[in-house]
């Protein structure tokens, strides 16, 4: 299966993948998140920008991140942010904060 890179870039579509599970698993997970039975934000432990992506990947490879990392390509920050969880309010505050 190929991916149309032009559509990703020009139409700004998101591509999501998984190393396991079926479409049913994804649908059920989204149902549980919507029902607030799963707090997906509790799994996020790092937040940063695209310039730190390589460093984040190295931390993942070294198994030094217990959780997920979120990368915002439109932000520039000085350091990788450690967080206990991540919510919509956290994201809004992060995106509204002044950039370096």
Secondary structure as UniProt FT lines:
FT   HELIX           5..10
FT   HELIX           23..34
FT   TURN            35..36
FT   HELIX           40..43
FT   STRAND          44..49
FT   HELIX           50..52
FT   HELIX           53..61
FT   TURN            62..63
FT   STRAND          68..72
FT   TURN            73..74
FT   STRAND          81..82
FT   HELIX           88..96
//
